């Protein structure tokens, strides 16, 4: 198996004959659109996915975590550049399985591979390391910024929170879920659903948005900081799936459990701010894109993020999200 | 040290206040130029650079190997997205040294950081893994393709060939060079010089071009294959530095040594084809950009790459370049 055979036979078909990709026969690609939104996320085996996760799911997660960044900004995806560093002695079947996952999501999201680089680690124990640079077009209303929230804005989140973190715990057998809950939570960890349609519907409506990757509290902190405001989140308002509900019920301290849910990360939901005058519009946008949306708090003058109980008293958070450099 | 501090304090200044980079405060960047040329190359410690190479040089090599891809196409660089996976427990001083290298080459090539991702391996033994996605604008004559050569075209290469491979051998103490040669060859390995000015001058003049990264023979093969032609390279015509000359003179078999030089890779020179009618224009372009250029062979009907001696007899090549998947 040669590097050039792999590129020609496994990856070139993923360009879907897009002219600017040159069928992966050149070192560059040509993008002819004006105004591109670009994002880049890395994934490393053992850090962002489990080393035994099926490689087609890993490929799709790589694409989807990047799509999620575009979704929060209201952008429409077009394609991507891919970087793969395989452990030494990776077989062609593994690379083909990875490519099958890419092909599936290329079709699901109508995107194409435009180029990239594929190489091999010096050791078979080095972790599979992946990089994707995704690009798309901004919505005509302009990108939804991270820092545009105003004092008094409501804070909303799509879907449910904490499932991916619990899915990881389920896959690692750290907690015993029902079979149904386990499957559903594991899917949230392995195969996030980027909220592209809903994100596009929020363009011009949300004053600030971010996708929840570092954890609800941490990402609320990013919006608050970028907007020069304080964020308050009502713990009981945080939307939970049945699996998360079961886990919380089994914990000794319900507040600590809610705080953990708000800190896990990897949810890939959209957290956003909008003025109270827009509540009806938010509901319409949510219905039109068949997305559950929950109002979980608000933004006010000040700084920082507070998680509060029903009486408005602050709940001590065990952690404010995942930080790769924290020790 | 936190991930967000590192981004804000070490990397955000590298955006040079480019508006579309949002000061690295969002998950996306906005590129407003029409027609972008994009390339992406990975580098892994122990594979593409030595684990002990100074981190500022590693950063500059990462930028430069990508600039070299743009150079071969005649493109003008604008900026880049960066992906870094650091070994666990990497200190802030190491990351700052890496960023110093980026800053130096940002200034040298008038480019800026636009975004990216930075994360940490699960183990301190996992190799530093880097990814850069560079973008620029195509020349007004259009990108120099890889596969546009015609039968009868001359084949040229800039600079000298084999130095980076010998530089690696020198750094690994596999051959004893003079102090001067060792320093010069090691620099060719650690800090390639992308041929941006010369590449831009070749736009509309060269019928096909590639930067020499896989090795002269392998990259001549890429041009030949993409053009549907055969390439013939005269071994004695391959341009050599004094250090390479000294190494060849010390080898038992001169032909085998020349063939090795043509297979090492990492030269980051421009290999290109042009019609014989353009010889004078090639000389003018070379002089204008102060670049040494050597005519080393030609392209004819047929396929494959042949390295030949003064009598036109084929020299058996030990290897046709570096292939990461070959075992």
HADDOCK unambig.tbl for C-alpha pairs under 7 A between the chains (distance, minus, plus):
assign (segid A and resid 1 and name CA) (segid B and resid 325 and name CA) 6.47 0.50 0.50
assign (segid A and resid 1 and name CA) (segid B and resid 326 and name CA) 6.51 0.50 0.50
assign (segid A and resid 2 and name CA) (segid B and resid 323 and name CA) 6.61 0.50 0.50
assign (segid A and resid 2 and name CA) (segid B and resid 325 and name CA) 5.16 0.50 0.50
assign (segid A and resid 2 and name CA) (segid B and resid 326 and name CA) 5.48 0.50 0.50
assign (segid A and resid 3 and name CA) (segid B and resid 323 and name CA) 5.81 0.50 0.50
assign (segid A and resid 3 and name CA) (segid B and resid 324 and name CA) 6.09 0.50 0.50
assign (segid A and resid 3 and name CA) (segid B and resid 325 and name CA) 5.09 0.50 0.50
assign (segid A and resid 26 and name CA) (segid B and resid 146 and name CA) 6.01 0.50 0.50
assign (segid A and resid 27 and name CA) (segid B and resid 39 and name CA) 6.34 0.50 0.50
assign (segid A and resid 27 and name CA) (segid B and resid 69 and name CA) 6.09 0.50 0.50
assign (segid A and resid 28 and name CA) (segid B and resid 37 and name CA) 6.34 0.50 0.50
assign (segid A and resid 28 and name CA) (segid B and resid 38 and name CA) 5.34 0.50 0.50
assign (segid A and resid 28 and name CA) (segid B and resid 39 and name CA) 4.61 0.50 0.50
assign (segid A and resid 28 and name CA) (segid B and resid 69 and name CA) 6.93 0.50 0.50
assign (segid A and resid 29 and name CA) (segid B and resid 37 and name CA) 5.64 0.50 0.50
assign (segid A and resid 29 and name CA) (segid B and resid 38 and name CA) 5.20 0.50 0.50
assign (segid A and resid 29 and name CA) (segid B and resid 39 and name CA) 6.52 0.50 0.50
assign (segid A and resid 30 and name CA) (segid B and resid 35 and name CA) 6.71 0.50 0.50
assign (segid A and resid 30 and name CA) (segid B and resid 36 and name CA) 5.70 0.50 0.50
assign (segid A and resid 30 and name CA) (segid B and resid 37 and name CA) 4.63 0.50 0.50
assign (segid A and resid 30 and name CA) (segid B and resid 38 and name CA) 6.36 0.50 0.50
assign (segid A and resid 31 and name CA) (segid B and resid 35 and name CA) 5.37 0.50 0.50
assign (segid A and resid 31 and name CA) (segid B and resid 36 and name CA) 5.03 0.50 0.50
assign (segid A and resid 31 and name CA) (segid B and resid 37 and name CA) 6.34 0.50 0.50
assign (segid A and resid 32 and name CA) (segid B and resid 34 and name CA) 6.08 0.50 0.50
assign (segid A and resid 32 and name CA) (segid B and resid 35 and name CA) 4.19 0.50 0.50
assign (segid A and resid 32 and name CA) (segid B and resid 36 and name CA) 6.44 0.50 0.50
assign (segid A and resid 33 and name CA) (segid B and resid 34 and name CA) 5.88 0.50 0.50
assign (segid A and resid 33 and name CA) (segid B and resid 35 and name CA) 6.30 0.50 0.50
assign (segid A and resid 34 and name CA) (segid B and resid 32 and name CA) 6.09 0.50 0.50
assign (segid A and resid 34 and name CA) (segid B and resid 33 and name CA) 5.90 0.50 0.50
assign (segid A and resid 34 and name CA) (segid B and resid 34 and name CA) 4.19 0.50 0.50
assign (segid A and resid 34 and name CA) (segid B and resid 35 and name CA) 6.82 0.50 0.50
assign (segid A and resid 35 and name CA) (segid B and resid 30 and name CA) 6.71 0.50 0.50
assign (segid A and resid 35 and name CA) (segid B and resid 31 and name CA) 5.38 0.50 0.50
assign (segid A and resid 35 and name CA) (segid B and resid 32 and name CA) 4.19 0.50 0.50
assign (segid A and resid 35 and name CA) (segid B and resid 33 and name CA) 6.30 0.50 0.50
assign (segid A and resid 35 and name CA) (segid B and resid 34 and name CA) 6.81 0.50 0.50
assign (segid A and resid 36 and name CA) (segid B and resid 30 and name CA) 5.70 0.50 0.50
assign (segid A and resid 36 and name CA) (segid B and resid 31 and name CA) 5.02 0.50 0.50
assign (segid A and resid 36 and name CA) (segid B and resid 32 and name CA) 6.43 0.50 0.50
assign (segid A and resid 37 and name CA) (segid B and resid 28 and name CA) 6.34 0.50 0.50
assign (segid A and resid 37 and name CA) (segid B and resid 29 and name CA) 5.63 0.50 0.50
assign (segid A and resid 37 and name CA) (segid B and resid 30 and name CA) 4.63 0.50 0.50
assign (segid A and resid 37 and name CA) (segid B and resid 31 and name CA) 6.34 0.50 0.50
assign (segid A and resid 38 and name CA) (segid B and resid 28 and name CA) 5.34 0.50 0.50
assign (segid A and resid 38 and name CA) (segid B and resid 29 and name CA) 5.18 0.50 0.50
assign (segid A and resid 38 and name CA) (segid B and resid 30 and name CA) 6.33 0.50 0.50
assign (segid A and resid 39 and name CA) (segid B and resid 27 and name CA) 6.33 0.50 0.50
assign (segid A and resid 39 and name CA) (segid B and resid 28 and name CA) 4.60 0.50 0.50
assign (segid A and resid 39 and name CA) (segid B and resid 29 and name CA) 6.51 0.50 0.50
assign (segid A and resid 39 and name CA) (segid B and resid 116 and name CA) 6.78 0.50 0.50
assign (segid A and resid 40 and name CA) (segid B and resid 116 and name CA) 5.00 0.50 0.50
assign (segid A and resid 40 and name CA) (segid B and resid 117 and name CA) 6.23 0.50 0.50
assign (segid A and resid 41 and name CA) (segid B and resid 116 and name CA) 6.63 0.50 0.50
assign (segid A and resid 41 and name CA) (segid B and resid 117 and name CA) 5.44 0.50 0.50
assign (segid A and resid 42 and name CA) (segid B and resid 83 and name CA) 6.70 0.50 0.50
assign (segid A and resid 42 and name CA) (segid B and resid 117 and name CA) 6.31 0.50 0.50
assign (segid A and resid 46 and name CA) (segid B and resid 122 and name CA) 6.51 0.50 0.50
assign (segid A and resid 47 and name CA) (segid B and resid 121 and name CA) 6.85 0.50 0.50
assign (segid A and resid 47 and name CA) (segid B and resid 122 and name CA) 6.15 0.50 0.50
assign (segid A and resid 69 and name CA) (segid B and resid 27 and name CA) 6.08 0.50 0.50
assign (segid A and resid 69 and name CA) (segid B and resid 28 and name CA) 6.92 0.50 0.50
assign (segid A and resid 83 and name CA) (segid B and resid 42 and name CA) 6.71 0.50 0.50
assign (segid A and resid 116 and name CA) (segid B and resid 39 and name CA) 6.79 0.50 0.50
assign (segid A and resid 116 and name CA) (segid B and resid 40 and name CA) 5.01 0.50 0.50
assign (segid A and resid 116 and name CA) (segid B and resid 41 and name CA) 6.64 0.50 0.50
assign (segid A and resid 117 and name CA) (segid B and resid 40 and name CA) 6.22 0.50 0.50
assign (segid A and resid 117 and name CA) (segid B and resid 41 and name CA) 5.43 0.50 0.50
assign (segid A and resid 117 and name CA) (segid B and resid 42 and name CA) 6.32 0.50 0.50
assign (segid A and resid 119 and name CA) (segid B and resid 324 and name CA) 5.73 0.50 0.50
assign (segid A and resid 120 and name CA) (segid B and resid 324 and name CA) 5.77 0.50 0.50
assign (segid A and resid 120 and name CA) (segid B and resid 325 and name CA) 6.75 0.50 0.50
assign (segid A and resid 121 and name CA) (segid B and resid 47 and name CA) 6.82 0.50 0.50
assign (segid A and resid 122 and name CA) (segid B and resid 46 and name CA) 6.48 0.50 0.50
assign (segid A and resid 122 and name CA) (segid B and resid 47 and name CA) 6.13 0.50 0.50
assign (segid A and resid 126 and name CA) (segid B and resid 126 and name CA) 5.74 0.50 0.50
assign (segid A and resid 146 and name CA) (segid B and resid 26 and name CA) 6.01 0.50 0.50
assign (segid A and resid 323 and name CA) (segid B and resid 2 and name CA) 6.60 0.50 0.50
assign (segid A and resid 323 and name CA) (segid B and resid 3 and name CA) 5.81 0.50 0.50
assign (segid A and resid 324 and name CA) (segid B and resid 3 and name CA) 6.07 0.50 0.50
assign (segid A and resid 324 and name CA) (segid B and resid 119 and name CA) 5.68 0.50 0.50
assign (segid A and resid 324 and name CA) (segid B and resid 120 and name CA) 5.75 0.50 0.50
assign (segid A and resid 325 and name CA) (segid B and resid 1 and name CA) 6.53 0.50 0.50
assign (segid A and resid 325 and name CA) (segid B and resid 2 and name CA) 5.14 0.50 0.50
assign (segid A and resid 325 and name CA) (segid B and resid 3 and name CA) 5.07 0.50 0.50
assign (segid A and resid 325 and name CA) (segid B and resid 120 and name CA) 6.72 0.50 0.50
assign (segid A and resid 326 and name CA) (segid B and resid 1 and name CA) 6.57 0.50 0.50
assign (segid A and resid 326 and name CA) (segid B and resid 2 and name CA) 5.47 0.50 0.50
